Amino acid sequence: MAITTGGIMNSAKIDHAAMYVNDLEATRDFFVRYLGGRSDDGYHNKTTGFRSYFISFDGGTRLEIMTRPELSDPDKAPDRTGYAHLAFSVGSRERVDALTAQLRADGFEVVSGPRTTGDGYYESCVAAIEGNLIEITV
């Protein structure tokens, strides 16, 4: 059975993804330094302690990184429901290899790859942000 579009609109696009982190500044620095993101000046709600940055990438993709006091931070098993990884295309196999090598040299855990997956993607996966996975692909 095919799924067809219905309702009010034909198509929607993802405006942004968001993630809570403990170390907001280190997370912003990671996305700017390694993946070429551009950060806004940030937001701070002094009443609640909530702080955030929007990081923009080529093609209009945005990531909101957020923090607030007293976050829950349970272990992040790789095989769980919910968020699995954020994937970033860097344009070529050589750039996947180079970025993966740089991240490894800088002390990040390379979980897999670089490798060609069964469905044909060339990628690596790095546990880069407080145990959260970042996939680097062509």
C-alpha positions as CSV (number, residue, x, y, z in Angstrom):
1,M,0.0,0.0,0.0
2,A,1.4,3.4,-1.0
3,I,1.3,6.3,1.3
4,T,0.0,9.5,-0.3
5,T,0.3,13.1,0.7
6,G,-2.9,14.6,2.1
7,G,-4.1,17.1,4.5
8,I,-3.3,20.8,4.4
9,M,0.0,20.8,2.6
10,N,1.8,18.7,0.0
11,S,5.2,18.8,1.6
12,A,7.1,20.1,4.6
13,K,10.8,20.7,5.2
14,I,12.7,20.3,8.4
15,D,13.5,23.8,9.7
16,H,16.0,22.6,12.3
17,A,17.0,19.9,14.7
18,A,17.8,20.6,18.3
19,M,19.8,18.9,21.0
20,Y,20.5,19.6,24.7
21,V,24.1,19.5,25.8
22,N,26.0,20.1,29.0
23,D,28.9,22.1,27.5
24,L,27.3,24.6,25.1
25,E,30.5,26.4,24.2
26,A,32.5,23.2,23.4
27,T,29.6,21.9,21.3
28,R,29.3,25.2,19.4
29,D,33.1,25.2,18.8
30,F,33.0,21.6,17.5
31,F,30.3,22.3,14.9
32,V,32.1,25.5,13.8
33,R,35.6,24.2,13.8
34,Y,35.2,20.7,12.3
35,L,32.0,21.1,10.2
36,G,32.1,24.7,9.0
37,G,29.0,25.8,10.8
38,R,28.2,29.4,11.4
39,S,26.9,30.4,14.8
40,D,24.5,33.1,15.8
41,D,25.2,35.3,18.9
42,G,23.1,33.0,21.1
43,Y,20.1,33.5,23.3
44,H,20.0,33.5,27.1
45,N,16.9,33.5,29.3
46,K,18.2,34.8,32.6
47,T,15.1,33.8,34.5
48,T,15.3,30.0,33.6
49,G,19.0,29.8,32.8
50,F,18.2,28.4,29.3
51,R,20.9,29.2,26.7
52,S,21.1,28.3,23.0
53,Y,22.8,28.9,19.7
54,F,21.6,28.3,16.2
55,I,24.4,26.8,14.0
56,S,23.8,27.2,10.2
57,F,25.3,25.0,7.5
58,D,25.5,25.2,3.8
59,G,22.2,24.4,2.1
60,G,20.1,26.1,4.8
61,T,20.3,23.3,7.4
62,R,20.3,24.6,11.0
63,L,21.0,22.9,14.3
64,E,19.9,24.4,17.6
65,I,22.1,23.5,20.5
66,M,20.7,24.2,24.0
67,T,21.5,23.9,27.7
68,R,19.8,24.7,30.9
69,P,20.6,24.0,34.6
70,E,20.0,20.5,35.9
71,L,19.8,18.5,32.7
72,S,19.3,14.8,32.9
73,D,22.1,12.9,31.2
74,P,21.5,9.2,31.1
75,D,23.9,6.8,29.3
76,K,23.4,6.8,25.6
77,A,23.4,3.3,24.3
78,P,24.0,3.2,20.5
79,D,21.0,0.9,19.9
80,R,18.1,2.8,21.4
81,T,15.0,4.5,20.2
82,G,15.0,8.2,19.4
83,Y,17.9,10.2,18.1
84,A,20.5,8.0,16.5
85,H,23.0,10.4,14.9
86,L,23.4,13.6,13.0
87,A,24.9,13.1,9.5
88,F,27.0,15.6,7.8
89,S,28.0,15.4,4.1
90,V,31.6,16.7,3.5
91,G,31.6,16.1,-0.3
92,S,34.2,13.3,-0.9
93,R,35.7,10.1,0.4
94,E,39.0,12.0,0.9
95,R,37.3,14.6,3.1
96,V,35.6,11.8,5.1
97,D,39.0,10.2,5.6
98,A,40.7,13.5,6.5
99,L,38.1,14.7,8.9
100,T,37.8,11.3,10.6
101,A,41.6,11.2,11.0
102,Q,41.6,14.8,12.5
103,L,38.9,14.0,14.9
104,R,40.7,10.8,16.0
105,A,43.9,12.8,16.5
106,D,42.0,15.3,18.5
107,G,40.9,12.6,20.9
108,F,37.3,11.8,19.7
109,E,36.2,8.2,19.6
110,V,35.8,6.9,16.1
111,V,33.0,4.3,16.5
112,S,33.1,3.0,12.9
113,G,34.8,3.6,9.6
114,P,35.6,5.1,7.4
115,R,33.9,2.4,5.4
116,T,31.4,1.6,2.7
117,T,28.1,0.4,4.3
118,G,25.9,-2.3,2.9
119,D,23.6,0.3,1.4
120,G,26.5,2.0,-0.4
121,Y,27.3,5.0,1.8
122,Y,30.9,5.9,2.5
123,E,31.0,7.1,6.1
124,S,32.5,7.2,9.5
125,C,30.8,7.6,12.8
126,V,32.3,9.6,15.8
127,A,31.1,9.9,19.4
128,A,31.8,13.6,19.5
129,I,29.3,15.5,21.6
130,E,28.8,14.1,25.1
131,G,28.4,10.5,23.7
132,N,26.1,11.6,20.8
133,L,27.0,10.2,17.4
134,I,28.1,12.3,14.5
135,E,28.1,10.6,11.1
136,I,30.5,11.9,8.4
137,T,29.6,10.9,4.9
138,V,30.3,11.9,1.3
